[in-house]
Amino acid sequence: MPFRTLLAVQAQVLPEAYRTEEAFRERVHGLLSPLKGTPAPRLAAFPELFGLPLLLHLEGEFAWGELLKNPLLPWRRARRAYAVLHRVMAEAARRFGAYLLAGSLLSPPYEEELARGLFSRSPLFQNLALFYNPEGRLLAQVPKMERTPPERWLKGGRFGPHLVETQAGRVGILICLDGFFERHLARLDALGAEVLLQPSANPAPWDRPWPPDPERTEEEAWLTSARERLWGRENLRLLLNPMLNGRILGLTFEGRSGIYAPGKDLALAQSPVGDAALLHFP
């Protein structure tokens, strides 16, 4: 059965929504509320770095001055942030009966085992996207492979599990910059991906001249690429590009979220800032 409801969530960073687990749960459920009453199967996606502010604000602000006294502080906070994101998003997937991409966060990759509980096999941080089924099961932890200059301190991921076969179709997941590399797109298409999720967080003014071609703006280049990337594919037919906006760690993010078919917009946010819920019924 193919997906009958698609939702791309554009989200603004609101620090107060990350200070407690309950505040974060309320924020997530509010952003997913447009799914109520829509036909199943449902597929919803949050933006890249949607979970990062949990690392910075959960249970008190990140105390940079404490790093010399407590060098393990980032790992302890990352573990708490991952646990809250995982718990809240699994609940949300069940509540709304949706396949759900939780956006991403910066964290070591975690695993669960009956005797050990939640644990990490590596101390290295990655940009990780989490993907759930409607029963709240974590189907995939997807690492970002291509890193922007501010992400060079992160460990880059390798391909896999960037393709997830669900009961409603094959879903490909590429985080932001990954989705602009033809080798990654071609591989997913060859493997049979039908829907591409590309959660993004673009730290550049939306109206600036695009550096490779100053005759175009950042927006013109971004949207043109989104419309053209599906042309001539064997299997890829739909692209969901949810985008983050707001400020994190001194960086300002802007971007108009969209849902695309080859050569056209199916849904496009009106503004590059603020929340937006883009619904499409294939």
ChimeraX attribute file (.defattr): number of C-alpha atoms within 10 A of each C-alpha:
attribute: neighborCount
match mode: 1-to-1
recipient: residues
	/A:1	9
	/A:2	14
	/A:3	19
	/A:4	15
	/A:5	18
	/A:6	25
	/A:7	26
	/A:8	32
	/A:9	29
	/A:10	30
	/A:11	24
	/A:12	20
	/A:13	21
	/A:14	15
	/A:15	17
	/A:16	13
	/A:17	19
	/A:18	25
	/A:19	19
	/A:20	15
	/A:21	19
	/A:22	13
	/A:23	13
	/A:24	23
	/A:25	19
	/A:26	13
	/A:27	17
	/A:28	20
	/A:29	18
	/A:30	10
	/A:31	17
	/A:32	23
	/A:33	12
	/A:34	15
	/A:35	21
	/A:36	10
	/A:37	8
	/A:38	14
	/A:39	13
	/A:40	18
	/A:41	18
	/A:42	23
	/A:43	26
	/A:44	27
	/A:45	25
	/A:46	30
	/A:47	30
	/A:48	29
	/A:49	25
	/A:50	25
	/A:51	26
	/A:52	22
	/A:53	24
	/A:54	29
	/A:55	25
	/A:56	22
	/A:57	19
	/A:58	23
	/A:59	15
	/A:60	12
	/A:61	13
	/A:62	17
	/A:63	11
	/A:64	11
	/A:65	8
	/A:66	11
	/A:67	12
	/A:68	9
	/A:69	8
	/A:70	10
	/A:71	10
	/A:72	11
	/A:73	16
	/A:74	17
	/A:75	16
	/A:76	11
	/A:77	19
	/A:78	21
	/A:79	20
	/A:80	15
	/A:81	26
	/A:82	24
	/A:83	14
	/A:84	21
	/A:85	25
	/A:86	20
	/A:87	14
	/A:88	20
	/A:89	25
	/A:90	23
	/A:91	19
	/A:92	23
	/A:93	27
	/A:94	17
	/A:95	15
	/A:96	22
	/A:97	20
	/A:98	26
	/A:99	31
	/A:100	27
	/A:101	28
	/A:102	28
	/A:103	31
	/A:104	29
	/A:105	26
	/A:106	25
	/A:107	24
	/A:108	22
	/A:109	20
	/A:110	16
	/A:111	12
	/A:112	10
	/A:113	8
	/A:114	6
	/A:115	6
	/A:116	8
	/A:117	9
	/A:118	13
	/A:119	13
	/A:120	13
	/A:121	9
	/A:122	9
	/A:123	11
	/A:124	15
	/A:125	18
	/A:126	23
	/A:127	27
	/A:128	25
	/A:129	27
	/A:130	22
	/A:131	26
	/A:132	25
	/A:133	21
	/A:134	20
	/A:135	16
	/A:136	22
	/A:137	16
	/A:138	18
	/A:139	17
	/A:140	19
	/A:141	20
	/A:142	24
	/A:143	27
	/A:144	26
	/A:145	23
	/A:146	21
	/A:147	19
	/A:148	12
	/A:149	7
	/A:150	9
	/A:151	13
	/A:152	10
	/A:153	12
	/A:154	18
	/A:155	17
	/A:156	17
	/A:157	15
	/A:158	12
	/A:159	15
	/A:160	13
	/A:161	13
	/A:162	23
	/A:163	23
	/A:164	16
	/A:165	13
	/A:166	14
	/A:167	12
	/A:168	15
	/A:169	16
	/A:170	19
	/A:171	21
	/A:172	25
	/A:173	31
	/A:174	27
	/A:175	28
	/A:176	24
	/A:177	17
	/A:178	20
	/A:179	23
	/A:180	17
	/A:181	13
	/A:182	11
	/A:183	11
	/A:184	18
	/A:185	22
	/A:186	15
	/A:187	15
	/A:188	24
	/A:189	21
	/A:190	13
	/A:191	15
	/A:192	19
	/A:193	25
	/A:194	21
	/A:195	23
	/A:196	26
	/A:197	27
	/A:198	28
	/A:199	32
	/A:200	29
	/A:201	25
	/A:202	20
	/A:203	19
	/A:204	14
	/A:205	16
	/A:206	20
	/A:207	14
	/A:208	12
	/A:209	16
	/A:210	18
	/A:211	10
	/A:212	9
	/A:213	10
	/A:214	10
	/A:215	11
	/A:216	15
	/A:217	16
	/A:218	21
	/A:219	19
	/A:220	14
	/A:221	15
	/A:222	17
	/A:223	18
	/A:224	13
	/A:225	13
	/A:226	24
	/A:227	20
	/A:228	14
	/A:229	21
	/A:230	22
	/A:231	13
	/A:232	10
	/A:233	15
	/A:234	14
	/A:235	16
	/A:236	26
	/A:237	18
	/A:238	21
	/A:239	25
	/A:240	29
	/A:241	32
	/A:242	32
	/A:243	34
	/A:244	31
	/A:245	27
	/A:246	20
	/A:247	16
	/A:248	16
	/A:249	7
	/A:250	8
	/A:251	12
	/A:252	15
	/A:253	22
	/A:254	24
	/A:255	29
	/A:256	23
	/A:257	30
	/A:258	27
	/A:259	25
	/A:260	24
	/A:261	20
	/A:262	18
	/A:263	14
	/A:264	14
	/A:265	15
	/A:266	19
	/A:267	18
	/A:268	19
	/A:269	21
	/A:270	11
	/A:271	14
	/A:272	22
	/A:273	21
	/A:274	17
	/A:275	18
	/A:276	22
	/A:277	22
	/A:278	22
	/A:279	20
	/A:280	15
	/A:281	12
	/A:282	10
